Amino acid sequence: MTDLQSGTKPLVYAVGPLDLPEMESTATWLNSASERGAIRLACFAAAGLAVQAPPSIRDEPDLMVVLLGEPDAISPDQAEDLARLAPLAPVIVVQGAWCASMGRSRQLWPPGCLVLPDNAPRRIAMLLEQLAGSRPATPAPWLAMKDEAFLADYATTSQLADLQSVQVDLIGADRAVLSAVSDELVAAGAVCRVIRPGEPEAANARGLRLIDDGFCWRIELAGQRVLVDKLASAPSLVEQVARFAGNTNGCNTATWQGS
């Protein structure tokens, strides 16, 4: 891996089809960072090309970004080869729309590595800052679950729409995750309570309800509901709460994938 303290720019491997329309935000971020000289970028259209690259041009990457247009694009053997290629590098798996059920039907990639395309640039930038020592938090471990990755991504004090005096009840079993989200909501002006599912207050929650369903977040208000993917970052989730609190008309049973 690169000695980042020496001033050498980190090497990022992008493995997979960067030209897919849904990967545009990730491709734009990586190409822009490379053009600015912020990173050294090596692109491989397929996992096999990365593994089979000649040793003379195959340095060990500091970060590996795997792009999946479909869940079976990379076989278990190829995933193991990639892990051996860069055993110390953090891995981000950008999952396209066809991969939405991957965490439930397939266990090839640890849940903490998975990220939605629109959230990928933020996760990449955050990991690079952590590796360079400019961000104090440490990257989520390889075997992190979704909630652990969520907390590792947690960034304090988002710039959000005004939630002044909006009452929000956060309902779920993982108090650490709910507390992190509550901190973000309070920073935006909301008044929050953290409630466990079995507590009496859960049945009589006031105002807006933010419920941790395990695989997604459920936002409810006045009989209307939206779902936010569990891979959404904490600031992104709070932005959805602010949007829903400000305009619930026409949002019944909509599904938002995070921004």
NUPA-610783 format. One record per residue (C-alpha): residue in one letter; x, y, z. Coordinates in steps of 0.25 Angstrom, whole numbers, padded with zeros to 4 digits, always signed. Example, Ala and Ser with C-alpha at 12.3 -4.5 7.8 and 13.67 -1.06 7.14 Angstrom:
a+0049-0018+0031 s+0055-0004+0029 
REM end
This chain:
m+0000+0000+0000 t+0004+0014-0002 d+0011+0022+0009 l+0001+0034+0009 q+0009+0042+0019 s+0020+0043+0008 g+0011+0051-0001 t+0009+0040-0011 k-0006+0040-0016 p-0014+0028-0012 l-0016+0017-0023 v-0031+0014-0025 y-0035+0001-0033 a-0048+0003-0040 v-0053-0011-0044 g-0065-0013-0053 p-0073-0005-0063 l-0071+0010-0060 d-0079+0013-0073 l-0093+0008-0068 p-0102+0020-0067 e-0105+0017-0052 m-0090+0017-0049 e-0089+0031-0055 s-0088+0039-0042 t-0077+0029-0037 a-0069+0030-0050 t-0070+0045-0051 w-0065+0046-0036 l-0053+0036-0039 n-0049+0042-0052 s-0050+0056-0047 a-0041+0053-0035 s-0031+0046-0044 e-0031+0058-0053 r-0028+0067-0041 g-0017+0058-0037 a-0024+0055-0024 i-0023+0040-0027 r-0016+0030-0036 l-0027+0022-0043 a-0026+0009-0049 c-0039+0004-0057 f-0041-0011-0060 a-0054-0014-0067 a-0055-0028-0061 a-0049-0035-0048 g-0041-0044-0056 l-0033-0033-0063 a-0030-0027-0049 v-0025-0040-0044 q-0017-0044-0057 a-0010-0030-0059 p+0005-0032-0060 p+0012-0030-0046 s+0020-0018-0053 i+0007-0010-0054 r-0001-0016-0042 d+0003-0009-0030 e-0006-0012-0017 p-0017-0002-0017 d-0021+0007-0005 l-0035+0006-0008 m-0043-0004-0017 v-0057+0001-0023 v-0064-0011-0029 l-0076-0007-0038 l-0087-0017-0040 g-0098-0016-0050 e-0104-0029-0046 p-0101-0038-0034 d-0094-0050-0041 a-0085-0041-0049 i-0073-0045-0040 s-0072-0060-0036 p-0069-0064-0022 d-0055-0069-0027 q-0052-0055-0034 a-0057-0048-0021 e-0046-0056-0013 d-0036-0053-0023 l-0039-0038-0022 a-0038-0039-0007 r-0024-0046-0008 l-0020-0035-0018 a-0022-0025-0007 p-0023-0031+0007 l-0022-0018+0014 a-0030-0009+0005 p-0044-0004+0009 v-0054-0009-0002 i-0066-0002-0006 v-0076-0010-0015 v-0085+0000-0023 q-0098-0008-0025 g-0107-0005-0037 a-0122-0006-0037 w-0122-0021-0041 c-0114-0024-0028 a-0125-0018-0018 s-0127-0032-0012 m-0113-0036-0011 g-0111-0035+0004 r-0123-0044+0006 s-0122-0054-0005 r-0106-0055-0006 q-0095-0053+0004 l-0083-0052-0005 w-0080-0037-0001 p-0081-0033+0014 p-0093-0023+0016 g-0084-0012+0021 c-0076-0012+0008 l-0089-0009+0000 v-0093+0005-0004 l-0103+0011-0014 p-0098+0018-0026 d-0102+0032-0022 n-0096+0030-0008 a-0083+0024-0014 p-0075+0037-0016 r-0077+0041-0002 r-0073+0028+0003 i-0060+0028-0006 a-0057+0042-0001 m-0059+0039+0013 l-0050+0026+0013 l-0039+0034+0006 e-0039+0045+0016 q-0039+0034+0027 l-0027+0027+0020 a-0019+0040+0019 g-0022+0043+0034 s-0030+0056+0031 r-0043+0050+0037 p-0042+0044+0051 a-0051+0032+0049 t-0047+0019+0044 p-0052+0011+0032 a-0063+0001+0035 p-0056-0013+0036 w-0057-0023+0024 l-0067-0031+0032 a-0076-0019+0037 m-0091-0021+0036 k-0100-0010+0030 d-0102-0003+0043 e-0086-0003+0046 a-0084+0003+0033 f-0095+0014+0035 l-0088+0018+0048 a-0074+0018+0041 d-0080+0027+0031 y-0087+0036+0041 a-0083+0051+0039 t-0086+0061+0050 t-0095+0074+0047 s-0101+0073+0033 q-0106+0085+0026 l-0120+0081+0025 a-0134+0087+0022 d-0140+0094+0035 l-0146+0084+0044 q-0149+0094+0055 s-0158+0088+0066 v-0162+0076+0057 q-0165+0064+0067 v-0159+0051+0062 d-0160+0038+0069 l-0149+0028+0066 i-0153+0014+0067 g-0144+0002+0066 a-0135-0008+0074 d-0121-0003+0071 r-0120+0009+0080 a-0106+0013+0076 v-0111+0015+0061 l-0124+0022+0066 s-0115+0031+0075 a-0106+0035+0063 v-0118+0039+0054 s-0124+0046+0066 d-0112+0055+0067 e-0113+0058+0053 l-0128+0062+0054 v-0126+0070+0067 a-0115+0078+0060 a-0125+0081+0049 g-0135+0086+0060 a-0144+0074+0062 v-0149+0069+0076 c-0146+0054+0077 r-0149+0042+0085 v-0142+0029+0084 i-0152+0017+0086 r-0150+0002+0086 p-0161-0006+0079 g-0167-0012+0091 e-0168+0000+0099 p-0182+0006+0102 e-0178+0019+0095 a-0176+0012+0082 a-0191+0010+0080 n-0194+0024+0083 a-0183+0031+0076 r-0185+0046+0073 g-0183+0054+0061 l-0173+0048+0050 r-0169+0033+0052 l-0155+0028+0047 i-0155+0013+0049 d-0143+0004+0047 d-0149-0008+0039 g-0135-0015+0038 f-0134-0015+0023 c-0139-0001+0021 w-0144+0012+0029 r-0159+0015+0029 i-0163+0029+0031 e-0178+0031+0034 l-0186+0044+0037 a-0201+0045+0036 g-0204+0032+0030 q-0194+0034+0019 r-0181+0026+0017 v-0167+0026+0010 l-0156+0016+0010 v-0142+0019+0010 d-0131+0009+0007 k-0123+0004+0019 l-0110+0007+0011 a-0113+0022+0011 s-0104+0030+0020 a-0108+0037+0033 p-0108+0051+0026 s-0115+0046+0014 l-0126+0039+0023 v-0128+0052+0031 e-0130+0060+0018 q-0141+0050+0014 v-0148+0053+0027 a-0147+0068+0025 r-0153+0066+0011 f-0164+0057+0016 a-0167+0067+0028 g-0168+0079+0019 n-0177+0072+0008 t-0185+0059+0010 n-0195+0062-0001 g-0194+0051-0012 c-0183+0043-0005 n-0192+0031+0000 t-0184+0018-0001 a-0173+0024-0009 t-0159+0018-0009 w-0147+0027-0008 q-0133+0021-0010 g-0125+0032-0003 s-0118+0044-0009 
REM end
